[in-house]
Amino acid sequence: MPDKEPVLNKKQESEKWKKMADDQNVKPIKNVVIDKGDDSITNKPIAVTIDPKTIVDRTQERFSRALKKRYQYESNLEPAQNFLLDHVNSKISLVVMYADLVGSTNMSMTLPIDKMVTIIRGFAYEMFHIIHLYEGYVLKYVGDAVIAFFPSNHDKLLACNGAIQCAKSMITAIEKGISPALNQQNYPDLRVKIGLDEGKM
């Protein structure tokens, strides 16, 4: 993780991220500026390097192991709870994400229960992992859906773009990592719907 990025004023930074958000035909970006959600000087937005190929490769490897050997996934909701507790007496700006599996009801009618549970747990964990990479917080799991949030205290456009890039990485991981692993076991592809909203909570 680089220590510092070139310093840009807010307008320049906003214009930079708007251009990136508008360009939908480029590959997923590797350098993403993250809003840490804290007003202290030491927690201003920082740059992180996210490699889409590494995300796909690791997702596919973990998911393949889960299907074959009942790999035990673990995810921790405590960071989200702690963040919200730290801001319990104030309104904070957040980008909220809702990611929901498409067609899971039909899958549950055709797949063995243990495999369906493994697929849903695997999906939830892989989405948790990618959200965490983008400095987001998973709030909770609802059935086969994941609800997460990204702080947007410093720059709403920047935070929204980070959430969009996260969503794109999630879709890429499903299409190129999870679905091929499922296909190797003669299971159908996974698809996901992702919604985003931003506002004060």
C-alpha positions, 0 to 999 in steps of 0.5 A: 500500500503506497504511503502517499498519493499526489495531493489534489484539491477537492475539485481536481479529485472529484473531476478525476473520479467522475471521469473514471466513473463515467468510463464504463468500458475500461478495465476495473481500476487498480488504484482506488482512493478510499474514504476511511470515514474519520475526520482526523488528519491521519484518516483522510482518504488513502490510496490502495492497490486492488488487482482484479485478477488476484481477486478472481484467482483467490475467489475461484480457489477458495470456492472450489475448495468449499465445493469439494471439501466443505471449506469453512468460511468465516466472516466478522460483522464486528467492525461494522457494529463498532463503526456504527457504535462510534457514530451512534449520536451523530448523523453520518454519510454512507453509501449503502449496498445491497447485493442479492443472488438472482435465481437462488429459489430455483437453485434451492429446488434442484440442488442438495441442501448441503451444496446450496448452503455451501454456495450461499455461504461461499457467496456471502464470504467472497462478497464480504472479502471484496467489500473489505478490500474496498474498506467497506463494512458488511452490516448483515446477511439477509437470506442470500443477500449481503447488506454493506456500507461505505463511509462517505464523510469526506467526498460523496463522489469519491465514496460512490465511485469506490462503491461502484468499483467494489460492485464491479469487482464483485460481479467480476469475481462471480462471473470469472471466479465463482461461476467457473468453479460451479461449472466444474461441478456441473452446477449453474452459474451464479448471478447477482443484483447490486443496488447502491444508495447514498445519504445521511443515516 
